Amino acid sequence: MSKRVLMQGNEACVKGALKAGMRFFAGYPITPSTEIAEGCAVLLPKMGGKFIQMEDEIASMAAVIGASVTGTKAMTATSGPGFSLKQENIGYASVAEIPCVIVNVQRSGPSTGLPTSSSQGDVMQSRWGTHGDHPIIVLSPSSVSETYYLAIRAFNLSEKYMTPVIFLMDEMIGHLRETVEIDDEVEIIDRKQPDAPEDKYEAYKAEDNLVPVLPVFGSGHYYNITGLTHDTWGFPTNNRKTADQLNNRLMDKIEKNRRDIEAWDEYLTDDAEILIVAYGGSARVGEAAVDMLREKGIKAGMYRPVTIWPMAETRLKELATQCGKILVIEHNHGQYVHEVERVAGDKARIEFIGRINGSYILPEEVAEKAEEM
């Protein structure tokens, strides 16, 4: 059964998270993500959940971690500098393998920048923001409808792979209003619970898929939680072999499950001779530009990464070989374009259009650049 609803992007994020089972939100209001906190404040108490406005973004992330280890699906949302403040605890969640969802509705500029203007300036920070090598999954929606369903998938991936997942929105999607077809029949994944006897249970002794089965804290199976490098019981260690095993497993549990995690979308790529690469709100510009180019007889197509990290590299390489020319559009000074160059730079000529002043790139600009190529 389904129904059609007019929703704002930030509202769709809340509704999708609630559908996935999110029952705890800790955050601090910050434009342009504030509507997410407001929506959670209104709806969570009605569903038996808990909303708390913390004193800052660092504490918000800490509260989310605490809620998650009790078995509660937890989320926080922020923008701009708030995302920077969460980084240390995102790293903690990563090494301790605590599932949670961090929403970042990106805005323009460094520091406080242009708080009400759209941007895609946190793409590289979402991957490398916390110190050290760490696994991460980052999803980016390009419509209000996709925001709803991708928020559900963010929680599913988080619970399945016991990892923080970053839901990387941007202001143009967060504040956009569109009709959403809400389907009640969606897959919901909950984290596994241990079935081994307590005396033989090692929390971080991962299964064949490299993902540990961690109990709800206080449920009877005991284990230690730490941000330090730890052994299979969770106790800190400086043993180099153990550290190597842990860190490699953390990376491999994402890398070796790429086929399940990776997602992308294509538009008119079957016969494309020039490829536009765009994600999030920029993909809407790219799709309109493809239509303009097609009207002029230019065989353009678009590749849109849905999982920003990990990148669906294999398909991008195939399209680069087919097209030979790639135009990347981002609302930043050039971030994901460097990943495209890394993956496909030896197979295609790559050009870039960026914007960092708070205004939107226009489809006409993209079409004109593509024609020049």
Summary of the structure (lengths in Angstrom):
residues: 373
radius of gyration: 20.9
end to end distance: 46.9
largest distance: 70.3
contacts: 1362
relative contact order: 0.12
helix: 40%
strand: 22%
